[in-house]
Amino acid sequence: MKMLVIGGTGEMGQWFTRFSKEHGYEVVVWGSSHRVDVAKHMGVGFASDLDHAIGESDIVVVSVPIDITEKVIAETAPKMKDGSLLMDITSLKARPIEAMERYAPPGVEILGTHPMFGPSIPGLHGQIVIMTPVAGRCERWFPIIRALFEENGAHIEVIGAKEHDRFVSVVQGLTHFAYITIGTTFKRLDFDVNESRRFMSPVYEIMVDFVGRILGQNPYLYALIQMENPEVLKVHEAFKEECMSISDMVRQHDVEGFTRKMKTAATHFGDTALALHRSDNLINSKIHEFGELVHSIGTERGLEHIYSGVTHVGVIEKVTPRDVVLSKNGKGISLKIENIRLLSDHELIDWKIAGLTHSKRDISVLIPTGAEPEVLQGVITNDRRVASVNIIDTYTGIDTKRLSVTYRIIIIGDCAPGEVQDDILNLLAGLGCKLRG
């Protein structure tokens, strides 16, 4: 099935291209920057003749900035073939849906889609995708696209286009507005955010990280989210009025008014106890990771730098609320805690298996009568210093009662091969095996 992703060289377009390609679609992309190299890197074609690609495609996906979505739809929809699907994956729905209804021929189905995640997610499990199918205009394709997302772990919410825009004016519009405003307030106050981490509580740390997360995104995209949804300005006005109301209470030392305002908001909010529980889980996860770092002092661990993607492996020498010092090849490396992720033991082993040069040892033994070679293979594999174990030979001619088995053992590159081999021989001997000469 042929798919064209217009805007497929952008970040979200690239995500959707890879996702669709992995699930059997024959994808080509087009982008105004004509980044053929990006298409090549993803292993898909670039639509050098856009009109031809539109007419040949079973599905055309529009993944372009919000302010030009309607224009692209107007230029694309009339060129599509009967029975095909036109869908967008932008963060507004009312105006794109109206444009698709206006310009798509009757034989072309339409579907508004809004993935509630960014292009950096590792997988769809637990992610929400909002869909706005139009009655009578998406009978064939809606179940197909819905199944594509659901079968990969996403949760689908189906709502009308105007209702969608009203909700996201708060879910995205208010949230982004508040976090960006906190960030610009830091700038106005000339407030040293990094220095403030010396005195942070877990709640403050999480808030600052979310502010930094938003500020580090594409500002053009976030400007359009604020400016292209007409519902957002109503939200801004309500937010500003509440800020001024509460600020006036603080100026007047109106404790009763402040308390009443907070209690009323809590009642409207609903289950604050559940919110406390969920936020506790988030806070405790940060506390747990710090505690695990402290307990790891003196042991080898892997630390992935979140921004560079580089993994540092070494012995943890020191941990403070702000930094962790790792000893690597006799040298100390200091990393900021907010910039690193502690690898699990399993992830560390996987990193070593993928990145190091390993040693090979073949061990031949006579195994006990009635023993299964695969069971002993599994026992050897449990050694964390071993990357893999394979049975490369079995032979019955040496001892009529005992099977001879040769195990090929790949020893992880930073381990002493002779020491590991001796330990495995002692293990097999303890299980009743006899070394073959």
ROFI-180560 format. One line per 10 residues: number of its first residue (from 1); their letters; for each residue x, z, y of N, C-alpha, C. Coordinates in steps of 0.05 Angstrom, whole numbers. Layout:
N
NUM	a	X/Z/Y/X/Z/Y/X/Z/Y; ...;
// end
This chain:
437
1	mkmlviggtg	17/0/-24/0/0/0/18/0/25; 13/-18/43/30/-22/67/21/-4/90; 41/9/102/36/27/125/55/20/148; 45/19/172/61/15/196/59/40/212; 82/52/220/82/75/238/92/66/265; 75/65/284/82/58/312/92/84/325; 117/84/334/130/109/342/145/122/319; 150/106/299/163/117/274/192/124/277; 204/117/300/232/125/305/234/151/321; 211/161/330/210/187/343/211/209/322;
11	emgqwftrfs	213/234/331/217/256/312/193/260/294; 169/261/304/145/265/287/140/240/271; 145/217/284/141/192/269/160/190/245; 185/199/249/204/199/227/194/218/204; 183/241/212/173/259/191/151/246/175; 132/233/189/110/221/175/119/197/158; 139/183/168/150/160/153/162/169/127; 179/190/129/192/199/104/171/210/84; 152/225/95/131/237/78/116/215/64; 108/195/78/92/173/66/108/157/46;
21	kehgyevvvw	133/152/53/151/137/35/155/152/9; 158/178/10/162/194/-14/137/194/-32; 114/187/-20/89/187/-36/78/159/-41; 97/140/-42/90/114/-53/82/93/-34; 81/99/-8/73/78/12/97/61/19; 91/35/23/111/16/33/110/17/63; 129/31/75/128/37/103/147/20/120; 138/10/142/155/-2/163/149/13/189; 168/14/206/165/28/232/170/10/255; 159/19/278/165/5/303/168/27/325;
31	gsshrvdvak	187/23/343/190/41/366/199/25/390; 191/33/413/198/19/438/228/18/443; 242/38/432/271/38/436/286/19/418; 271/7/399/282/-13/380/306/-1/364; 303/24/355/324/37/340/323/28/311; 333/4/306/333/-6/278/351/12/261; 371/24/273/389/42/257/374/66/246; 354/76/261/338/99/251/322/90/227; 309/67/228/294/56/206/312/53/181; 336/42/186/354/37/164/363/64/151;
41	hmgvgfasdl	367/84/168/375/110/158/353/122/140; 328/117/147/305/127/131/299/110/106; 313/87/105/308/69/82/283/53/84; 274/47/109/249/31/112/256/8/131; 237/-11/133/241/-34/150/233/-28/179; 244/-44/197/235/-43/225/219/-68/231; 195/-64/244/177/-86/249/187/-103/273; 203/-123/267/213/-140/289/190/-156/302; 171/-164/285/147/-178/295/123/-158/293; 118/-143/314/99/-121/313/70/-132/307;
51	dhaigesdiv	62/-153/320/35/-163/315/31/-171/286; 51/-184/275/49/-192/246/47/-167/229; 63/-146/235/63/-121/219/35/-108/221; 23/-108/245/-3/-96/248/-24/-110/230; -23/-136/230/-43/-152/215/-39/-150/185; -15/-143/176/-9/-141/147/-13/-113/136; -16/-93/153/-16/-65/144/-43/-55/135; -43/-39/114/-67/-26/105/-73/-1/122; -52/12/131/-55/35/149/-36/32/172; -46/36/197/-29/37/221/-31/65/232;
61	vvsvpidite	-8/78/235/-7/105/246/5/104/274; -9/116/293/1/117/321/13/144/326; 39/145/331/54/170/335/71/167/360; 57/166/383/71/161/409/63/184/428; 77/186/451/70/207/471/41/205/479; 29/228/485/0/231/490/-8/212/513; 9/209/534/0/194/557/-1/164/553; 10/154/531/8/125/525/-8/119/499; -18/140/487/-33/137/462/-56/117/464; -73/121/485/-96/104/488/-88/75/493;
71	kviaetapkm	-66/71/508/-56/43/514/-47/30/488; -32/45/472/-22/34/446/-46/27/428; -66/45/427/-89/40/410/-104/15/420; -107/11/446/-121/-12/457/-106/-38/450; -79/-37/449/-64/-61/443/-62/-66/413; -66/-45/397/-62/-48/368/-87/-53/353; -108/-38/358/-133/-38/342/-145/-66/338; -147/-83/359/-160/-109/355/-145/-127/336; -120/-122/330/-104/-140/314/-104/-131/284; -118/-110/278/-118/-100/251/-138/-115/233;
81	kdgsllmdit	-132/-115/207/-148/-130/188/-171/-113/178; -192/-126/168/-215/-112/157/-207/-94/133; -219/-71/132/-213/-53/109/-190/-35/114; -175/-38/136/-152/-22/142/-160/4/156; -140/21/160/-144/47/173/-126/50/197; -138/58/220/-122/65/244/-124/95/248; -101/108/249/-101/138/253/-80/145/273; -85/167/287/-64/177/306/-56/205/296; -32/213/304/-23/240/297/-14/255/323; -29/252/344/-23/265/369/-39/291/372;
91	slkarpieam	-32/307/392/-43/334/394/-69/335/410; -79/313/420/-106/311/432/-123/293/415; -149/297/416/-166/281/398/-188/266/413; -200/277/433/-224/265/445/-218/237/456; -198/234/473/-192/208/485/-181/188/465; -163/196/447/-154/177/426/-177/168/408; -195/186/400/-218/178/384/-236/158/399; -241/164/424/-257/146/441/-245/118/442; -218/117/445/-204/92/447/-205/77/420; -202/91/398/-204/78/372/-232/67/367;
101	eryappgvei	-253/83/375/-280/73/372/-285/48/389; -273/48/413/-278/25/431/-264/0/422; -239/2/413/-222/-22/409/-220/-30/379; -225/-12/360/-223/-20/332/-247/-37/324; -243/-60/311/-265/-76/301/-282/-61/281; -307/-68/277/-324/-53/259/-313/-51/230; -297/-70/221/-287/-68/194/-262/-51/192; -252/-39/213/-229/-22/213/-238/7/215; -229/23/196/-236/52/197/-217/67/215; -226/90/225/-210/106/244/-210/135/236;
111	lgthpmfgps	-187/149/242/-185/177/235/-166/190/254; -176/211/268/-158/227/285/-146/249/269; -120/253/272/-105/273/257/-86/288/275; -84/314/271/-66/331/286/-51/351/268; -27/344/259/-11/363/244/-3/387/261; -10/411/253/-4/435/270/24/446/263; 44/428/263/71/436/257/90/416/270; 115/423/271/135/405/282/150/390/260; 167/371/268/181/355/248/203/369/232; 209/394/239/231/408/225/222/423/200;
121	ipglhgqivi	196/423/193/186/438/171/198/427/145; 205/445/125/216/435/100/195/425/81; 170/434/84/148/425/66/121/432/78; 100/422/65/73/424/76/59/450/67; 69/464/47/55/488/37/50/508/59; 25/515/62/17/535/82/13/523/110; 17/497/114/14/484/140/-15/475/143; -24/474/169/-51/466/175/-50/438/187; -69/421/177/-72/394/189/-102/392/197; -106/386/223/-133/382/233/-141/353/232;
131	mtpvagrcer	-165/347/222/-174/320/220/-201/317/234; -205/295/248/-230/290/262/-241/263/254; -252/261/230/-265/236/221/-290/231/237; -296/205/242/-320/197/256/-340/187/236; -364/198/238/-385/191/219/-389/160/218; -389/149/194/-393/121/190/-369/103/195; -346/116/203/-322/100/209/-298/108/192; -303/124/172/-280/132/156/-288/140/127; -307/124/116/-318/132/90/-298/128/67; -282/106/68/-263/101/47/-237/117/50;
141	wfpiiralfe	-226/117/74/-199/127/78/-196/157/81; -217/169/92/-215/198/97/-208/214/72; -223/209/49/-216/224/25/-187/219/15; -177/195/20/-150/188/11/-129/203/27; -132/202/53/-112/216/71/-114/246/67; -139/256/65/-142/285/60/-128/294/35; -132/278/13/-119/285/-12/-89/284/-10; -78/265/5/-49/262/8/-37/288/19; -51/300/39/-41/325/51/-46/349/32; -70/351/22/-78/374/6/-62/376/-19;
151	engahievig	-56/354/-32/-41/354/-57/-12/363/-53; -4/363/-28/23/372/-22/24/399/-8; 1/414/-10/1/442/-2/-11/448/25; -19/427/40/-30/432/67/-59/441/65; -67/456/86/-95/464/89/-108/446/110; -131/434/104/-144/415/122/-167/429/136; -168/426/163/-191/435/179/-204/411/191; -230/408/187/-245/385/197/-263/394/220; -259/384/244/-276/391/267/-279/366/285; -297/368/304/-302/346/322/-279/344/343;
161	akehdrfvsv	-277/321/355/-255/316/374/-256/335/398; -279/338/411/-281/355/434/-276/385/427; -287/393/404/-282/421/396/-252/425/391; -239/405/379/-210/407/375/-196/411/401; -202/395/421/-187/397/446/-192/424/460; -216/435/456/-222/461/468/-206/483/455; -204/482/428/-188/502/414/-158/500/420; -147/475/420/-118/473/425/-111/479/454; -130/478/472/-124/486/500/-115/515/501; -124/531/481/-115/559/479/-92/561/459;
171	vqglthfayi	-96/550/435/-77/553/413/-49/542/422; -49/519/435/-24/508/445/-21/512/475; -42/504/490/-40/505/519/-33/532/530; -49/553/523/-44/580/533/-18/591/522; -13/587/496/11/599/484/36/587/497; 38/561/498/61/548/510/64/557/540; 42/557/554/42/564/582/53/592/587; 44/610/570/53/638/573/83/641/567; 92/628/545/120/630/537/138/616/557; 130/593/566/146/578/586/148/594/612;
181	tigttfkrld	125/607/620/125/623/644/143/647/641; 143/660/618/162/682/613/191/672/617; 197/649/606/224/637/609/231/632/637; 213/620/653/218/614/681/220/640/698; 205/661/689/207/687/702/235/699/698; 245/697/674/273/705/669/292/692/689; 288/666/693/305/651/711/301/661/740; 276/665/748/270/674/776/283/701/781; 282/718/761/294/745/764/324/745/759; 335/722/752/364/721/745/370/742/723;
191	fdvnesrrfm	352/743/704/353/764/683/371/754/660; 390/770/652/409/763/630/396/769/603; 385/748/591/371/751/566/389/760/544; 413/748/542/432/756/521/440/785/523; 445/794/548/453/821/552/430/840/545; 405/831/549/382/849/544/379/854/514; 391/837/497/389/842/468/403/867/459; 420/878/477/432/904/470/412/926/469; 389/923/483/369/944/485/343/936/473; 343/916/456/318/904/447/305/921/425;
201	spvyeimvdf	278/920/426/262/930/403/256/905/386; 247/909/361/240/886/344/219/868/357; 199/880/370/178/864/383/189/847/406; 207/859/422/219/844/444/236/821/433; 251/827/412/269/807/400/252/783/390; 230/788/376/213/767/366/202/751/389; 193/765/410/181/751/433/202/733/446; 226/743/451/248/728/463/255/703/446; 255/707/420/261/684/402/240/662/405; 215/670/407/194/650/410/196/636/437;
211	vgrilgqnpy	202/651/458/207/639/484/229/618/483; 251/626/470/274/608/467/267/584/450; 250/588/430/242/566/412/227/545/429; 208/554/446/192/535/462/210/522/483; 227/537/496/244/526/517/263/505/506; 270/508/481/289/490/468/278/464/458; 251/461/461/238/436/452/239/415/473; 227/392/467/226/369/485/208/376/509; 218/379/533/201/388/555/181/367/563; 187/342/558/167/320/564/142/323/547;
221	lyaliqmenp	146/329/522/124/333/503/107/356/512; 120/379/520/105/403/527/91/399/554; 103/383/572/89/377/597/63/362/591; 64/342/573/40/326/567/19/343/553; 27/362/536/7/380/524/-8/396/545; 7/404/566/-6/419/588/-24/400/606; -14/376/610/-26/360/631/-47/340/622; -47/332/596/-65/311/587/-91/322/575; -92/348/569/-117/360/559/-132/372/582; -155/361/590/-170/371/613/-179/400/610;
231	evlkvheafk	-181/409/585/-190/437/581/-169/457/588; -144/449/590/-122/468/595/-124/481/622; -132/466/643/-133/478/670/-152/501/671; -175/500/657/-194/522/656/-180/547/644; -164/542/624/-149/564/611/-129/576/630; -115/559/644/-95/569/664/-109/587/685; -132/578/695/-145/594/715/-154/621/705; -164/622/680/-172/647/668/-148/665/665; -126/654/656/-101/669/651/-90/680/678; -89/664/698/-79/673/724/-97/696/736;
241	eecmsisdmv	-123/692/733/-141/713/743/-137/739/728; -133/738/702/-128/763/687/-102/775/695; -81/759/699/-55/769/707/-58/784/734; -72/772/753/-75/784/779/-92/809/777; -113/809/761/-130/832/758/-115/856/747; -99/851/726/-84/874/714/-62/882/733; -49/863/747/-28/870/765/-39/888/788; -63/881/798/-75/898/819/-80/926/809; -89/929/784/-94/955/773/-68/971/772; -45/958/765/-19/971/764/-12/980/793;
251	rqhdvegftr	-16/963/812/-9/969/840/-25/994/850; -50/995/842/-67/1016/851/-66/1041/833; -49/1040/812/-47/1063/793/-75/1069/781; -90/1048/775/-117/1050/764/-115/1053/733; -108/1077/724/-105/1081/696/-131/1077/681; -153/1086/692/-179/1083/679/-186/1054/676; -182/1039/698/-189/1010/697/-171/995/677; -146/1001/676/-127/989/658/-135/995/629; -141/1020/624/-148/1029/597/-174/1015/588; -193/1014/606/-219/1001/600/-215/971/594;
261	kmktaathfg	-198/958/610/-193/930/607/-180/925/579; -161/941/572/-147/938/546/-165/943/523; -182/964/525/-201/970/503/-222/948/500; -231/937/522/-251/915/521/-239/891/507; -214/885/514/-200/862/502/-196/866/472; -189/891/465/-185/897/436/-211/893/421; -233/902/432/-259/898/419/-265/869/415; -260/853/436/-265/824/433/-246/811/413; -221/821/413/-201/809/395/-210/812/366; -222/834/359/-232/838/332/-214/856/316;
271	dtalalhrsd	-204/847/293/-190/864/274/-161/868/283; -156/886/301/-129/892/311/-112/905/289; -125/919/270/-110/931/248/-97/910/231; -112/889/225/-100/867/209/-78/853/225; -81/850/251/-60/838/267/-35/856/267; -39/882/267/-17/901/266/-2/898/239; -18/895/218/-6/892/191/11/867/189; 0/845/199/15/819/198/40/820/215; 38/832/239/61/833/256/82/853/245; 72/874/231/91/892/217/107/877/196;
281	nlinskihef	94/859/182/108/843/162/131/827/175; 125/815/198/145/799/212/168/817/222; 161/840/233/181/858/243/198/869/220; 184/876/199/199/888/176/218/868/163; 210/842/164/227/822/152/254/820/167; 252/823/194/277/823/210/293/848/205; 279/871/203/293/896/197/306/895/170; 292/883/150/302/881/123/327/864/122; 328/841/136/351/825/136/375/839/148; 370/853/170/392/869/182/403/890/163;
291	gelvhsigte	384/904/150/392/924/130/407/912/107; 399/888/99/414/875/77/442/867/85; 445/859/111/472/853/121/489/878/121; 478/901/129/493/926/130/501/934/101; 482/932/82/489/939/55/508/920/41; 512/896/54/530/876/42/559/879/52; 564/899/69/591/903/79/610/907/55; 632/891/55/651/893/33/646/873/11; 624/858/12/618/839/-9/617/811/3; 619/791/-15/617/763/-6/589/755/-2;
301	rglehiysgv	583/743/21/557/732/27/559/705/41; 537/691/42/536/665/57/518/668/81; 528/658/104/512/660/129/509/631/140; 485/622/142/479/595/152/474/597/183; 490/581/198/485/580/227/461/563/232; 440/575/244/414/561/246/416/535/262; 433/534/283/433/511/300/452/489/291; 475/497/281/494/476/272/490/468/243; 477/486/228/473/480/199/497/486/182; 519/496/194/543/502/179/539/529/165;
311	thvgviekvt	548/530/140/547/554/124/574/567/123; 576/592/130/602/607/129/600/626/105; 620/625/88/621/643/65/646/660/66; 642/686/63/665/704/63/655/733/58; 673/751/62/667/780/58/658/792/84; 635/805/84/625/817/109/641/842/115; 653/843/139/671/865/146/657/885/165; 639/874/182/627/892/202/600/881/211; 581/899/216/554/890/226/546/908/249; 539/896/271/527/910/294/500/899/300;
321	prdvvlskng	484/911/317/458/899/323/459/871/334; 482/863/344/485/836/356/502/817/340; 522/827/326/541/809/313/547/818/284; 557/798/269/567/804/242/594/791/240; 613/805/229/641/795/226/645/789/197; 654/764/192/658/754/165/688/748/161; 699/758/140/727/752/134/729/728/116; 742/707/125/743/681/111/772/671/111; 784/669/87/812/660/84/831/676/102; 826/702/102/844/720/117/839/721/147;
331	kgislkieni	818/706/156/812/706/185/784/717/189; 781/732/211/754/742/218/738/723/235; 713/719/228/695/702/243/672/719/253; 667/719/279/645/734/290/621/716/296; 598/723/286/574/706/290/552/724/302; 536/712/320/514/727/332/491/728/311; 480/752/307/460/756/287/435/738/291; 428/734/317/404/718/322/408/688/315; 433/681/311/439/652/305/443/646/276; 441/667/259/448/662/231/425/670/212;
341	rllsdhelid	426/658/188/407/665/167/423/673/142; 416/696/131/430/706/107/421/691/82; 439/678/69/432/664/44/426/683/21; 407/677/5/403/693/-20/426/687/-39; 429/704/-59/450/699/-79/447/672/-92; 422/664/-98/417/638/-110/425/615/-92; 418/618/-66/426/597/-47/456/595/-44; 470/618/-45/499/618/-43/511/603/-66; 501/608/-90/512/595/-114/506/565/-112; 482/557/-103/476/529/-100/495/516/-80;
351	wkiaglthsk	501/530/-58/520/519/-38/547/515/-50; 556/534/-66/583/531/-79/583/508/-99; 562/506/-114/560/484/-134/561/457/-120; 547/455/-98/546/429/-84/571/423/-68; 585/444/-58/607/439/-39/635/443/-48; 639/456/-71/666/462/-80/675/444/-103; 701/442/-107/712/428/-130/715/447/-153; 704/440/-176/702/459/-198/722/453/-220; 726/473/-238/743/470/-261/727/467/-286; 739/454/-306/725/448/-331/740/462/-354;
361	rdisvliptg	725/475/-372/737/487/-396/719/481/-420; 731/472/-442/716/468/-467/723/490/-486; 703/504/-496/706/526/-515/692/520/-541; 706/520/-563/695/514/-589/694/540/-606; 671/546/-617/668/571/-632/650/565/-657; 654/582/-677/636/583/-700/615/605/-694; 590/596/-692/569/615/-684/558/629/-709; 546/653/-705/535/668/-728/514/652/-743; 512/657/-769/492/643/-786/464/649/-775; 449/628/-771/421/630/-761/419/631/-731;
371	aepevlqgvi	442/632/-717/441/632/-687/435/604/-677; 421/603/-654/415/578/-641/436/572/-619; 448/548/-620/468/542/-599/457/543/-571; 431/536/-567/420/536/-541/416/564/-529; 411/583/-547/409/611/-538/435/621/-527; 457/615/-541/483/623/-531/490/608/-506; 482/583/-504/486/568/-480/473/582/-456; 448/591/-460/434/606/-439/448/631/-431; 459/645/-450/474/670/-444/498/665/-426; 513/643/-433/537/636/-417/529/629/-389;
381	tndrrvasvn	506/614/-386/497/605/-360/491/628/-341; 484/651/-352/477/674/-336/501/685/-320; 525/676/-327/549/684/-312/548/670/-285; 548/685/-263/545/674/-236/569/657/-228; 591/659/-243/615/643/-236/614/615/-249; 593/610/-265/590/586/-280/570/567/-266; 578/542/-261/560/523/-249/541/510/-269; 552/504/-293/535/492/-314/549/495/-341; 533/494/-362/542/495/-390/528/474/-406; 543/457/-420/531/437/-437/543/438/-465;
391	iidtytgidt	527/432/-485/536/430/-512/545/401/-516; 571/397/-521/582/370/-524/588/362/-553; 587/382/-571/592/375/-599/582/397/-617; 571/389/-640/565/408/-661/576/396/-687; 585/414/-705/599/404/-730/595/425/-752; 589/415/-776/583/433/-798/604/432/-820; 626/416/-816/646/412/-838/667/433/-840; 669/451/-821/691/471/-822/683/495/-839; 660/505/-835/650/529/-850/622/522/-859; 617/522/-885/591/514/-896/569/533/-887;
401	krlsvtyrii	575/557/-879/555/576/-872/551/578/-842; 570/569/-827/569/573/-797/572/546/-783; 556/542/-762/557/518/-746/579/520/-725; 594/499/-722/614/498/-701/602/485/-676; 605/498/-653/594/487/-628/616/487/-607; 617/465/-592/635/463/-569/618/463/-543; 624/483/-527/611/485/-501/629/475/-478; 619/458/-462/634/449/-438/624/466/-414; 642/481/-403/635/500/-382/648/491/-355; 631/488/-335/640/482/-308/641/508/-292;
411	iigdcapgev	665/515/-283/670/540/-269/671/535/-239; 655/551/-224/653/547/-195/681/549/-182; 685/531/-162/712/526/-152/727/550/-141; 714/570/-130/729/592/-119/734/615/-138; 729/610/-164/733/631/-185/758/623/-201; 771/644/-212/796/639/-228/788/629/-255; 794/604/-262/785/592/-287/794/607/-312; 819/616/-312/829/630/-336/814/656/-341; 809/670/-319/795/696/-321/766/692/-331; 753/672/-320/726/666/-329/725/658/-358;
421	qddilnllag	744/641/-366/746/632/-394/750/655/-413; 768/673/-406/773/697/-423/749/714/-425; 734/718/-403/710/735/-403/689/722/-421; 686/696/-420/666/682/-437/673/684/-466; 699/681/-472/708/684/-500/703/712/-511; 708/732/-494/702/760/-503/672/764/-506; 656/751/-489/627/753/-492/618/741/-518; 627/717/-524/619/704/-549/629/719/-573; 653/730/-572/663/746/-594/645/771/-599; 636/783/-577/618/806/-579/591/799/-591;
431	lgcklrg	584/773/-589/558/763/-601/562/753/-629; 586/757/-640/591/749/-668/603/722/-672; 612/708/-651/624/682/-653/654/684/-660; 664/664/-672/693/663/-679/705/639/-666; 727/643/-651/740/622/-636/753/602/-656; 748/577/-651/761/556/-666/788/550/-653; 808/545/-670/835/540/-659/837/512/-646;
// end
